[in-house]
Structures are given as C-alpha cells and as structure tokens.
Amino acid sequence: MKSLLDETKYALSGKFVLAILIAPLIVAALFGYMFKNGQINEAPMAVVDEDNSLYSQQFIDKVNASQYLNVVDVFHEAIPPEKLMANEKYMVVMYLPRGMEQYRFQGKQINIGLLIDNSMPSAIGNIRSGMQELITIENTTLSVGKLKVMGLGDDAAMGIASPLSLQQRLLFNPTSDFIGFMVIGFVNVVALGITAIAGASIVPRLRVEGRLEEALRSPIGLWSRVLPYAVISCISLMLAFGLLKQLGGLRFVGNPLEFLVPLLLYTLTVTLMGMVVGWTAADPSKVALRTYAIVYPSFMLSGVQVATIIFPGPIQAVSNMLPLTWLFKFIRGIGYRGGALEYFARELGVFIVMIGVMSLAVGLLTMWETRRVKVNSTVGEVAA
C-alpha cells in the first residue's frame, strides 16, 4: 500500500496528469478536423470533348454539378491522359466521343471513357460511384423521354437499351497494389527520419567537439556539411526503389536520371531543415525528439495513407509546406505515370524555394551563433 500511495503521489505531482488529459484531446480535435470530410469532394477533372456539341456541353455541366467532381478544364482535341495527369492537376479524365449528340438522336450507344488515377486507391471510390450514378440517371431520363415520345408509359422504360455506356480504366496502379503507396510511403518516412536526424546533429556535434566557432567563420562551409548526407540519402532511396521494383513489382516507368534531380533537391531540403531544427540542441543526443516535428506531420499529411485532397484547406496548406508531400508528387508523376521532368517546373520551383528559405534560416542562425560566441568570449575575458 505504501508503494501504491508513493507512486500515486509521484504521478499526481509530475507531468503525467497534464499530458494524459491534454494530449488525447489535442489529437482528437486535430484528427477530427483533418478527416471531417470523410470522402473526397470536388475531385479535379479534365474533359476531352471531341464532339463539342450542345448535348456534350450539357452533359459536362451535369458532371460538374456532382458533389464528387469538379470540371477544371475542357479540351476539344485528343490529349494523352499521362500528360494531363502527370503533375496531379487532374485526378480524372473523361473522354466524350465525336458524334455524341448525333448518336443520341439516332438511339445508338455512346461510349464515354473515364480514366482515373489509381496511384492512391483510397481516393477514387466516390469518383467511380458518382459517375456511375450520373450515367444511370441520364440513361433513365433518356429512356423515359423516348418512351413518352412513343406514347408508352414509364413502366416500360426498362425495356429500352441504355444509350450511354461508361468505359472505366484505372491508370498507374490497376490492381490497387500496396507497394505503390503504402510500402513506398513507409520507406520514405523511415529515410526521412534518419536523414533529418543526420542534418540536425551537425551543429550540436561541432559544439560538443569544440569546433563550432571555427566552422562559423565560413558560413558556406558550414552549409556544405549537409551535402554528404543529402547525396548518400538520395543514393539510398534510389537503391530502395530499385529493390522494390525488382522484388516487390513496384511500378516505376519514368526516367531514373530525371528522377534523380527532384530526389536530390528533396534530400537537400530535408538535411537543411534538420540542421535548422537541431541547431540549438546542446548535443547530438537531444536532436531526435526535435525531428519528430518533421517526421510525424510528414507521415500524417504528405499522402502516405490518404490523398491530401481529402483534408480541409488549412491542413492542405500545412501539407504543402512538407518536403515529403512534394516528393510523393514526383514519385507518382515521374515514377508511376512516366511524366517528363519538363512537366514539373512548378514542383521543382517549390523545392528550390524551400532550399532558399532553409539556407536563409541557416545564415541567420550562423549570425546569431557568431554573436553569441563573441558575447561569451567577451564575458569570459572580463571575468578573467
């Protein structure tokens, strides 16, 4: 009994009560807000309307009215879906055939093509069901209208052949393989943690070794210390992707040399971010906990498990600040869809901006650390 009372007193006097009461509430509120939608609404869609008729435009308007789809752009010439979907501007591409309106009046079957990006399988369920529901309603409407013209009742509608036929294809991961999103996600999260810790340990290690003051004299030299970790991490990830392709059947159809460019920019961004996060740590053993601020949000918000489009706007904004979110765009865009590097100027620009911001932060921290060292030296000289 004495041991029980002693431990109870310790538990009540420490931080356990505060942590156990507040942490679950924060997590519940955060996750509740993140997943409040429960489904993807307004998935971005491109329409290739080769008919460009009044009926095709009316049909596009009906698709756009669906809560699950948002028609972003309409094209009137054939465009390969790989090109449209490369940088994830669209999740779905719908093809309306030439002669669509004419086939409608002739009572001929109209084949509508629906190509869906399945690189994130959890994102497409409502898209498929929403389109199928729309096709069913349209067919019923056309059938009833035709019967009324013929002078028949609504009960005979089921006897008329449906003029609209939806031809669906799942692109880039037709079998919904876990390798392409879940396994590759865990691999990258593990590599992210190791790389971030390596970058975060640089300055604390120099401080413990007594070499930080010397390193501060060359800010560019201090900045360049992240390069070996970035290059080694880049090589490691490429080897991991190659192993998954050979042993796990990972779909990677892009140009590996082109993929190296964003991959190296990503690892450089992560190492610089780690350096900034771990700068003020007293020694390298203290930096691991700090890197959780990079790893945990990346695991939850970068698209490892669910498509980021499901999140509310503010959460998507936070997601776009994470390097791993943009790496996954390149993995899916170049690796799975085979997109050329020239399609990703905006995404490459994001990495360059991140590197610039982190480099600026390193420069400001270098100035702060230099000033602090000088103050400490002056105080020491006065005390002596």
C-alpha positions in Angstrom: 0.0 0.0 0.0 2.8 2.4 0.8 4.3 1.8 -2.6 0.9 2.5 -4.3 0.5 5.7 -2.4 4.0 6.8 -3.1 3.7 6.2 -6.8 0.3 7.9 -6.9 1.7 10.9 -5.2 4.6 11.0 -7.8 2.1 10.6 -10.7 -0.1 13.5 -9.5 2.9 15.8 -8.9 4.5 15.2 -12.2 3.5 16.0 -15.8 1.7 12.7 -16.4 -1.8 14.0 -15.5 -1.4 17.1 -17.6 -0.1 15.1 -20.6 -2.7 12.3 -20.4 -5.6 14.8 -20.1 -4.5 17.2 -22.8 -2.7 15.1 -25.4 -5.7 12.9 -26.3 -7.9 16.0 -26.6 -5.5 17.7 -28.9 -5.1 14.6 -31.1 -8.8 14.0 -31.1 -9.5 17.6 -32.2 -6.8 17.6 -34.8 -7.6 14.3 -36.4 -11.3 15.0 -36.2 -10.8 18.2 -38.1 -8.4 16.6 -40.6 -10.8 13.8 -41.5 -14.1 15.6 -41.0 -14.9 15.3 -44.7 -14.6 11.5 -44.7 -14.6 11.5 -48.5 -13.2 13.3 -51.5 -15.5 16.0 -52.9 -14.8 18.1 -56.0 -12.1 15.9 -57.4 -10.4 17.8 -60.2 -11.4 16.5 -63.6 -10.3 17.3 -67.2 -12.8 16.6 -70.0 -11.7 15.9 -73.6 -14.9 16.8 -75.6 -14.3 15.8 -79.2 -17.9 16.4 -80.1 -18.2 20.0 -78.8 -22.0 19.9 -79.2 -24.8 21.3 -77.2 -25.6 17.9 -75.7 -21.9 17.2 -74.8 -21.8 20.6 -73.0 -25.0 19.9 -71.2 -23.6 16.5 -70.1 -20.4 18.2 -68.9 -22.5 20.6 -66.8 -24.3 17.7 -65.2 -20.9 16.1 -64.3 -19.7 19.3 -62.9 -22.8 19.6 -60.7 -21.9 16.3 -59.0 -20.6 16.8 -55.4 -17.7 14.4 -56.2 -16.3 16.0 -59.3 -15.1 19.4 -60.4 -14.5 20.0 -64.1 -11.4 22.2 -64.2 -10.7 22.3 -67.9 -12.3 21.2 -71.1 -10.2 20.3 -74.2 -11.5 19.8 -77.7 -8.7 17.7 -79.1 -7.3 14.3 -78.0 -4.6 14.6 -75.3 -2.9 11.6 -73.7 -4.1 11.1 -70.2 -0.5 10.6 -68.9 0.3 14.2 -69.9 -2.8 15.6 -68.3 -2.3 13.6 -65.0 1.4 13.9 -64.7 1.6 16.7 -62.1 -1.7 15.8 -60.4 -3.6 18.8 -61.7 -6.4 16.3 -62.6 -7.4 13.1 -60.9 -9.8 12.1 -63.6 -10.0 12.5 -67.4 -13.3 12.0 -69.2 -13.4 11.4 -73.0 -16.6 12.3 -74.9 -16.6 10.8 -78.4 -17.0 12.7 -81.7 -20.7 12.4 -82.8 -22.1 12.1 -79.3 -25.1 14.3 -80.0 -25.8 12.6 -83.3 -25.6 9.1 -81.7 -28.1 10.3 -79.0 -30.7 11.3 -81.6 -30.1 8.1 -83.5 -30.5 6.0 -80.4 -27.0 4.5 -80.8 -24.8 3.6 -77.8 -22.5 6.3 -76.7 -19.2 5.1 -75.2 -17.8 7.5 -72.6 -14.3 7.0 -71.5 -13.4 7.6 -67.8 -9.7 7.3 -66.9 -8.9 7.5 -63.2 -5.6 8.0 -61.5 -5.4 4.9 -59.2 -1.9 5.7 -57.7 -3.8 6.5 -54.5 -6.6 3.9 -54.4 -8.3 5.3 -51.3 -9.2 8.4 -53.3 -11.3 7.1 -56.1 -14.2 5.2 -54.6 -16.6 8.1 -54.7 -15.5 9.2 -58.1 -16.5 5.9 -59.7 -19.8 5.6 -57.8 -20.6 9.2 -58.5 -20.1 8.8 -62.3 -22.0 5.5 -62.4 -24.9 7.1 -60.6 -24.9 10.0 -63.1 -24.8 7.7 -66.1 -27.8 5.7 -64.6 -29.8 8.8 -64.1 -29.0 10.1 -67.6 -30.0 6.8 -69.2 -33.2 6.6 -67.3 -34.1 10.2 -68.3 -33.3 9.5 -72.0 -35.3 6.2 -71.8 -38.4 7.8 -70.2 -38.3 10.7 -72.7 -38.1 8.3 -75.6 -41.0 6.2 -74.3 -43.2 9.3 -73.8 -42.5 10.3 -77.4 -43.6 6.8 -78.4 -46.7 7.1 -76.3 -45.7 4.4 -73.8 -45.8 4.6 -70.0 -42.8 5.0 -67.7 -43.1 1.3 -66.6 -41.8 0.2 -69.9 -38.6 2.2 -69.6 -36.5 -0.8 -68.5 -37.1 -2.3 -71.9 -35.1 0.3 -73.8 -31.4 -0.1 -74.3 -29.2 2.4 -72.4 -27.6 4.8 -74.9 -24.7 5.8 -72.5 -22.0 3.3 -71.7 -19.3 4.2 -69.2 -15.9 2.6 -70.0 -13.7 2.9 -66.9 -10.0 2.4 -66.7 -7.8 2.6 -63.6 -4.4 4.0 -64.5 -0.9 3.7 -63.0 -1.9 1.1 -60.4 -4.7 -1.0 -62.0 -4.5 -3.8 -59.3 -4.5 -1.3 -56.3 -1.1 -2.8 -55.2 0.0 -1.7 -51.7 3.6 -1.4 -52.9 3.0 1.7 -54.8 1.6 3.8 -52.0 1.7 2.2 -48.5 5.1 0.4 -48.7 6.8 3.2 -50.6 5.3 5.6 -48.0 6.8 3.8 -45.1 10.2 3.5 -46.8 10.3 7.3 -47.4 9.2 8.1 -43.8 11.9 6.0 -42.3 14.5 7.5 -44.7 13.1 11.0 -43.8 13.7 10.4 -40.1 17.2 9.2 -40.5 18.2 12.0 -42.9 16.6 14.7 -40.7 18.4 13.4 -37.6 21.8 13.4 -39.5 21.3 17.0 -40.6 20.1 18.0 -37.1 23.2 16.5 -35.4 25.8 18.6 -37.4 25.9 21.8 -35.3 25.4 20.1 -31.9 28.3 17.7 -32.8 30.6 20.6 -33.7 29.6 22.3 -30.5 30.4 19.3 -28.3 33.7 18.8 -30.2 34.7 22.5 -29.7 34.9 23.1 -33.4 31.7 25.2 -33.9 33.5 28.6 -33.5 35.9 27.7 -36.3 33.1 26.4 -38.5 31.2 29.7 -38.1 34.0 31.6 -39.8 32.9 30.0 -43.1 29.1 30.0 -43.4 29.3 28.4 -46.8 31.5 25.7 -45.5 29.1 25.1 -42.6 26.1 25.0 -45.1 28.0 22.5 -47.3 28.3 20.0 -44.4 24.7 18.8 -45.3 25.7 17.8 -48.8 27.3 14.3 -48.0 24.1 13.3 -46.1 21.9 14.6 -48.9 23.8 12.7 -51.6 24.0 9.5 -49.5 20.3 9.6 -48.7 19.5 10.2 -52.4 21.5 7.1 -53.4 19.9 5.1 -50.6 16.4 5.9 -51.8 17.2 5.1 -55.4 18.5 1.7 -54.3 15.4 1.1 -52.2 13.2 2.0 -55.2 15.2 -0.3 -57.4 14.9 -3.1 -54.9 11.1 -2.6 -54.6 10.9 -2.7 -58.4 12.9 -6.0 -58.7 11.5 -7.8 -55.7 8.1 -6.2 -55.0 7.0 -5.4 -58.5 6.9 -1.6 -57.9 5.7 0.2 -61.0 8.4 2.7 -62.0 8.3 3.6 -65.6 9.9 7.0 -65.5 13.4 8.1 -66.4 15.6 7.3 -63.4 18.2 10.0 -64.3 15.4 12.7 -64.5 14.0 11.4 -61.2 17.4 12.0 -59.5 17.0 15.7 -59.9 14.0 16.2 -57.6 15.2 13.4 -55.3 18.4 15.2 -54.6 16.6 18.5 -54.1 14.3 16.7 -51.7 17.1 15.2 -49.6 19.0 18.5 -49.6 15.8 20.2 -48.3 15.4 17.7 -45.6 19.0 17.9 -44.4 18.9 21.7 -44.3 15.5 21.6 -42.4 17.1 19.1 -39.9 20.1 21.5 -39.4 17.7 24.3 -38.6 15.6 22.3 -36.2 18.6 20.8 -34.3 20.8 23.9 -34.3 20.3 24.9 -30.6 20.5 21.4 -29.2 23.2 21.0 -26.5 24.5 17.7 -28.0 23.5 15.2 -30.8 21.6 13.0 -28.4 19.0 15.7 -28.0 18.1 16.2 -31.6 16.0 13.0 -32.3 13.0 14.3 -30.3 13.1 17.6 -32.3 13.0 15.9 -35.6 9.6 14.4 -34.7 8.2 17.9 -35.7 9.2 17.0 -39.2 8.6 13.2 -39.3 5.1 13.0 -37.6 3.4 15.7 -39.7 5.0 14.2 -42.9 3.7 10.7 -42.0 0.1 12.0 -41.5 -0.2 14.8 -44.1 2.0 14.1 -47.0 -0.1 11.5 -48.7 1.4 8.3 -47.3 -2.0 6.8 -46.4 -4.7 9.1 -47.8 -4.8 11.6 -50.7 -4.1 15.1 -49.4 -7.2 16.4 -51.3 -9.4 14.9 -48.6 -8.0 17.4 -46.0 -9.6 20.8 -45.3 -7.9 23.8 -46.9 -5.8 24.9 -43.9 -4.5 21.3 -43.5 -3.6 21.1 -47.2 -1.7 24.4 -46.8 0.4 22.8 -44.0 0.8 19.7 -46.1 2.3 21.7 -48.9 5.0 23.0 -46.6 6.3 19.5 -46.1 9.1 18.3 -48.5 7.8 14.7 -48.5 4.4 15.9 -49.9 6.2 17.1 -53.0 8.5 14.1 -53.3 5.4 11.9 -53.5 4.2 14.1 -56.4 7.4 13.3 -58.2 7.2 9.6 -57.3 3.7 9.4 -58.7 4.3 11.8 -61.6 7.6 10.6 -62.9 7.8 7.1 -61.5 4.2 5.8 -61.9 2.9 8.0 -64.7 6.2 8.3 -66.7 5.9 12.1 -66.9 8.9 14.0 -68.3 10.8 16.3 -66.0 9.7 19.4 -68.0 6.1 18.9 -66.8 7.2 19.7 -63.2 8.6 23.2 -63.3 6.3 24.4 -60.6 7.2 21.4 -58.3 10.9 21.9 -58.8 10.4 25.5 -58.0 8.9 24.6 -54.7 12.0 22.6 -53.7 14.2 25.5 -54.8 12.2 27.9 -52.7 12.3 25.6 -49.7 16.1 25.3 -50.0 16.4 29.0 -50.3 14.3 29.6 -47.1 16.2 26.9 -45.2 19.5 28.4 -46.4 18.4 31.8 -45.2 17.5 30.3 -41.8 20.9 28.7 -41.6 22.5 32.1 -42.4 20.5 33.9 -39.7 21.3 31.2 -37.2 25.0 31.5 -38.1 24.9 35.2 -37.4 23.1 34.6 -34.1 25.6 31.9 -33.1 28.6 34.1 -34.0 27.2 37.0 -32.0 26.6 34.7 -29.0 30.1 33.2 -29.2 31.6 36.7 -29.2 29.5 37.8 -26.2 30.5 34.7 -24.3 34.2 35.3 -25.2 33.9 39.0 -24.0 32.2 38.0 -20.8 34.9 35.4 -20.2 37.7 37.9 -20.8 36.1 40.4 -18.4 35.7 37.7 -15.8 39.3 36.7 -16.2 
